[in-house]
Amino acid sequence: MSTVGNLSANVVHEAIDERQYVRTKIPAKVTLSGGGIPPTECQIEDISLGGLGLNCEQPLKIGSLLYASIHLRLNAVVLNIDARIKVVSQRGPLVGTEFIELDEQKRDILRYLISAYMSGEIADINGLLHVLQRENYIKQRKHKASTSRSLWERLRAAFGSLLFLAAGLLVASLLLHKLYLLFFHVAASQALVSANAYVVSMPENGYVKLLVDPRQPRVAVGQPIASVSTQLATSINTPSDLEALARLAPADAEALLNRSLVETVIASPCDCEVYFPTKRPDGYAYKYDELAHLLPVDEGLFVQASFPFDRLKDVNRVSRVELSLFGGGEPIAGTVVDSALDSENQALVLTIQPAEPLPREAYRKPLAVDVYLGLPFSGLLAELRRE
């Protein structure tokens, strides 16, 4: 009669994760006695609440009952736990035993020590490395998950990827733009629309009367602009002045001493447009007050912009200039035609000629000037090409 089939049907393969008690390796030794053997010291391979795994050179009889004294070294303290064990298996020096007599107090101590070693609370350096390497928890049984996705899930994943890609590209482009402005962009500290204008100023304190029709601000060469009435300033300090005064007619001497008003007419030196920096000065005015600016008709407007003094070294690297009038439309391109130093304000003043004519109404008005620099040595290369 064959029993192979019955035995194979009843064989149960026990996995390490399905043991009744958790086993762990603890650096400890055990002293065995009784059962007809001399006291023998063995190394503990693993320990659990169910028994011990020993590495013992002394042959032991399977089924024998022995007294075991477990020695656990905890730093400078040696903990001894006495128990009675039974030999259940032996394969060479490896011996498997189980506890026969182990009271509840010793079982609780042993349970705590096993938990402490498994969690790493009690371990030497070798034991600590072993704790970090092992897996102390039962793994979840593997189940083959379904990886198929519906059309809606695929579209949603694609849309999310595109959205994150667009956000990343936007942030990257913004950073690159900021870096470009940091290294290749210079903004003017102040800028003003200017012209080669004739400035008409008050010669002395007195009265002024404008002769220009406000409805026709344009004047021709030689056309009267303003009539100025000032007192004749006299200074008689020397004997020769007194002698000259004595030779004057009485009416002239009286007019001189009374400082009578002298009327002067100011005429236009060009075909110009009249610009008043303030309101029309009809009435009394003080010396050096600006009465009007005369803008030549045949000359256009330009821009004077001030930049920090340390930007003097970048003048040769200017590749592009943009002018933006306040309240205007698109920026206007410009070209740097001259540069000068303002030592009083410690500034670099650039004269910029706009590519398009600026409106006359923009004269003496501020504007924004942005200068874009080329690569280093670009100005030197441009000069070499011209040569």
Beta strands, then each sheet from edge to edge (+ up, - down):
strand 1: 28-34
strand 2: 37-47
strand 3: 51-55
strand 4: 65-74
strand 5: 77-91
strand 6: 94-101
strand 7: 185-187
strand 8: 190-194
strand 9: 198-201
strand 10: 206-210
strand 11: 218-219
strand 12: 224-231
strand 13: 261-267
strand 14: 272-275
strand 15: 283-285
strand 16: 290-296
strand 17: 302-308
strand 18: 318-325
strand 19: 332-342
strand 20: 347-354
strand 21: 367-373
sheet 1: 1+ 2- 3+ 6- 5+ 4- 1+
sheet 2: 7+ 21- 18+ 19- 20+ 17- 8+
sheet 3: 9+ 16- 14+ 11-
sheet 4: 13+ 12- 10+ 15-
end
